[in-house]
Amino acid sequence: MQDRLRDTNAAIAQIERAISDNPNSETLQLEASSLSKMQEALEDEFLAVTEQLGIDICSYRLIPKNYRIPVSAVSDVLNNFQKLFSAVYDSVKHGPKLISKLSQEIINESTLEFGYAFSGSLGIVLTVKRPPQLFEDNFINDSIIAFQNVVKVESMEQLKGFADKFGPSVIREIHKWASQHVYSDIDAEIQWKSGRTVKSAVLIQHTEFERIKDIIAQTSEESIQEIEVIGDLVGANIPHKNFQIKTKDGLDISGTFIDAISDVHTVELPRSYKSRIKESTTIKYSTGEKTVSYILLELKQLSK
């Protein structure tokens, strides 16, 4: 079925070129009309067959802004789309992740395969087989719905909600995919089908890709917790309110304080203390870069 579709689309492309050279040829017009009807019938049959086989269809149409389209731009866009879909699938099946490290199982279940190319436009049909369902779970279907939701982000608050639900790793893959579309200046029309049923359809233009990319670049996730450590206070700068502690585990913790060290709360250097510290961890969504800062809250002297 795929071979027949490819051959038909190739024939249509050839006829269209011939018509451009002979626009008044009735024979070519009739042949083009016949091929077009054949294409529609084949596509309809293809949808019916894939539904019986438990295969979902992704129609990915690239809409470039100019006629010069590097092959690398097309391959990079599709490669990033595959990574994004696999990350979403992994999150749906196993829960949100800080860093996405795909198992072979996830790769096998979420790999998109080439179906056939469109005629007369830059686009392809991709296929993905639905894995056997367990307890009525349909992870492919849930991933398609999740994908449609995450590409519609319009604010930082909405993005943080998606990050809580799907994990920072998915947001990072969205940023890479959107950035590639912006860099290549290519819009996208993406449609997911199960048989003749349209599950999802989105048209994402250049300005929307830019908005998604910029929102992610400006947003980060912060978590705060209090920790207790035992170690030697080896540095304390009163005017600048900086401290440095070397823990018994060999960690070097440095940061700031407000009044944990003062004329009232004096300290000796170097000396062992039990320290209560506020640890703030910030993860930048676009790169996964993590920064950690510390504020010293309290020091308790340990007996010698």
C-alpha positions in Angstrom: 0.0 0.0 0.0 2.8 2.4 0.9 4.7 1.5 -2.4 1.5 2.2 -4.4 1.1 5.6 -2.7 4.7 6.5 -3.3 4.4 5.5 -7.0 1.2 7.4 -7.4 2.5 10.6 -5.7 5.6 10.4 -7.9 3.5 10.1 -11.0 1.4 13.1 -9.9 4.5 15.2 -9.4 5.7 14.2 -12.8 2.3 15.1 -14.4 2.3 18.4 -12.6 5.7 19.3 -14.1 4.5 18.3 -17.5 1.3 20.4 -17.2 3.4 23.4 -16.2 5.1 23.0 -19.6 1.9 22.3 -21.5 -0.9 24.0 -19.5 -3.5 23.5 -22.4 -3.0 19.8 -22.8 -6.4 18.1 -22.2 -4.7 14.7 -22.1 -2.4 15.7 -19.3 -5.3 17.3 -17.4 -7.4 14.1 -17.6 -4.4 12.0 -16.6 -3.8 14.3 -13.6 -7.5 14.0 -12.6 -7.4 10.2 -12.8 -4.2 10.0 -10.7 -5.7 12.4 -8.1 -8.7 10.2 -7.7 -6.5 7.1 -7.4 -4.4 8.9 -4.8 -7.6 9.7 -2.7 -8.8 6.1 -2.9 -5.4 4.8 -1.9 -5.1 7.2 1.0 -8.5 6.2 2.2 -7.6 2.5 1.9 -4.3 3.2 3.7 -6.1 4.7 6.6 -8.5 1.7 6.8 -5.6 -0.8 6.7 -3.5 1.0 9.3 -6.5 1.2 11.7 -7.0 -2.6 11.4 -3.3 -3.1 12.1 -3.3 -0.8 15.2 -1.2 1.9 13.5 -1.6 5.6 14.1 -0.7 8.1 11.3 1.1 11.5 11.7 0.9 13.8 8.8 3.7 16.4 9.1 3.6 19.2 6.5 6.5 21.6 6.5 5.6 25.1 5.2 8.8 27.0 4.3 9.0 30.7 3.9 11.3 30.6 1.0 12.2 28.3 -1.9 15.7 27.4 -0.7 15.4 24.6 1.9 18.5 22.9 3.1 18.2 19.2 3.5 19.8 19.6 7.0 16.9 21.8 8.0 14.3 19.2 7.1 16.3 16.4 8.8 17.0 18.4 11.9 13.3 19.4 12.3 12.1 15.8 12.0 14.8 14.5 14.2 13.9 16.9 17.0 10.2 16.1 16.5 11.0 12.4 17.0 13.0 13.1 20.2 10.1 15.3 21.5 7.5 12.6 20.8 9.6 9.9 22.5 10.2 12.2 25.5 6.4 12.9 25.8 5.6 9.2 25.4 8.2 8.3 28.1 6.6 10.9 30.4 3.1 9.7 29.8 4.1 6.0 30.4 6.6 6.4 33.3 6.0 9.9 34.8 7.8 13.2 34.5 11.6 13.2 34.5 14.2 15.9 35.1 16.6 14.3 32.5 15.2 12.1 29.8 17.3 8.9 29.2 15.2 6.8 26.9 15.2 3.0 27.4 15.3 0.7 24.4 11.7 -0.2 25.2 10.5 3.4 24.9 12.6 4.0 21.7 11.0 0.9 20.1 7.5 1.8 21.1 7.7 5.5 20.1 9.7 5.4 16.9 8.0 7.1 14.0 8.5 5.3 10.7 8.3 6.8 7.2 5.1 6.1 5.4 5.2 8.1 2.2 5.8 11.7 1.0 3.1 14.2 -0.1 2.8 15.1 -3.7 3.1 18.8 -4.6 4.3 19.9 -1.1 7.0 19.4 1.4 5.6 16.9 3.9 5.6 13.2 4.9 3.2 10.7 6.5 4.7 9.0 9.5 3.4 5.8 11.2 3.7 4.5 14.7 2.3 1.1 15.9 0.3 1.2 19.1 1.8 -1.2 21.7 -0.5 -3.9 23.2 -2.8 -2.1 25.7 -2.5 -3.0 29.4 -5.5 -2.2 31.6 -7.0 -0.1 28.8 -4.0 2.3 28.8 -3.3 3.8 25.4 0.0 5.5 25.8 0.3 6.5 22.2 -3.1 8.2 22.2 -2.3 9.9 25.5 1.0 11.1 24.1 -0.7 12.6 21.1 -3.1 14.5 23.3 -0.2 15.6 25.5 1.7 16.8 22.5 -1.1 19.0 21.3 -1.4 20.6 24.7 2.3 21.3 25.3 2.8 23.0 22.0 0.0 25.6 22.8 1.9 27.1 25.8 1.1 30.8 26.1 2.5 31.9 29.4 5.2 31.1 32.0 2.5 29.9 34.5 1.1 27.5 31.9 4.6 26.3 31.0 5.3 25.5 34.7 2.1 23.6 34.9 3.2 21.5 31.9 6.6 21.0 33.4 5.1 19.7 36.6 2.9 17.3 34.6 5.4 16.1 31.9 8.8 17.0 33.4 11.5 19.5 32.5 13.0 17.0 30.0 9.9 17.3 27.8 10.0 21.1 28.0 13.7 21.1 27.0 12.9 18.9 23.9 10.1 21.4 22.9 12.6 24.2 23.1 15.0 22.4 20.8 12.2 21.5 18.3 10.7 25.0 18.3 14.2 26.6 18.0 14.9 24.5 14.9 11.7 25.6 13.2 12.5 29.3 14.0 16.1 28.9 12.8 14.9 27.2 9.5 12.0 29.6 9.1 9.6 26.8 8.6 6.0 26.6 9.8 4.3 23.2 10.5 0.9 21.6 10.1 0.7 18.4 12.1 -2.2 16.0 12.1 -2.6 12.8 14.0 -5.1 10.2 12.8 -6.3 6.8 13.9 -8.0 5.5 10.7 -10.2 8.2 9.5 -10.6 9.7 12.9 -8.6 12.9 13.4 -7.2 12.8 17.0 -5.2 16.1 16.8 -4.5 18.9 14.3 -2.3 21.9 14.9 -1.0 24.6 12.6 2.1 26.3 14.2 3.4 29.4 12.5 6.8 31.0 12.8 5.5 33.6 15.4 4.1 30.8 17.5 7.3 28.8 17.4 9.1 32.0 18.5 6.7 32.6 21.4 7.1 29.0 22.6 10.9 29.2 22.3 11.1 32.6 24.2 8.8 31.6 27.0 10.8 28.4 27.7 14.1 30.4 27.5 12.8 32.8 30.2 11.3 30.2 32.5 13.1 28.1 35.2 12.1 25.8 38.0 13.1 26.5 41.6 13.0 24.2 44.6 13.9 25.2 48.1 14.7 22.9 51.1 16.4 23.2 54.4 19.3 20.9 55.0 21.5 20.1 58.0 25.2 19.5 57.5 28.1 18.8 59.9 31.5 20.2 58.8 34.2 22.7 59.5 33.6 26.4 59.0 36.7 27.4 57.2 35.7 30.9 55.9 33.5 33.8 57.0 33.6 37.3 55.6 31.5 39.5 57.9 31.4 42.6 55.6 30.3 40.7 52.5 28.4 38.1 54.6 29.9 35.1 52.8 30.7 31.7 54.3 32.5 28.5 53.4 32.0 25.1 55.0 33.8 21.8 54.3 31.6 18.9 55.3 32.7 15.5 56.7 31.6 14.0 53.3 34.2 16.1 51.5 31.7 18.7 50.1 32.6 22.3 49.8 29.5 24.5 50.5 29.7 28.3 50.2 27.1 30.9 50.1 25.7 33.9 52.1 24.2 34.6 55.5 22.1 37.3 57.1 22.7 37.1 60.8 23.8 33.6 61.4 27.3 35.1 62.0 27.4 38.4 63.8 28.6 40.2 67.0 25.9 38.3 68.8 26.5 34.9 67.1 30.3 34.7 67.1 32.3 31.9 65.6 35.8 30.4 65.6 37.7 29.5 62.5 38.3 26.7 61.7 35.9 24.8 63.8 33.3 22.0 63.4 29.6 23.1 63.5 26.2 21.7 62.8 24.8 24.0 60.2 21.2 24.6 59.1 21.2 25.8 55.6 18.6 26.8 53.0 19.4 25.2 49.7 17.9 26.7 46.5 18.1 24.7 43.2 17.2 26.4 39.9 16.9 24.5 36.7 16.7 26.4 33.4 14.1 24.7 31.2 15.7 25.5 27.9 19.1 24.0 28.7 18.6 21.8 31.8 21.4 23.9 33.4 21.2 23.6 37.2 22.5 26.2 39.7 22.5 25.8 43.5 22.8 28.5 46.1 23.0 28.4 49.9 22.0 30.7 52.7 23.4 29.9 56.1 20.5 30.1 58.7 22.1 28.8 61.9 25.3 27.4 63.3 25.5 25.1 66.4 28.9 24.5 67.9 30.0 20.9 68.4 31.9 19.9 71.4 35.5 19.3 70.8 
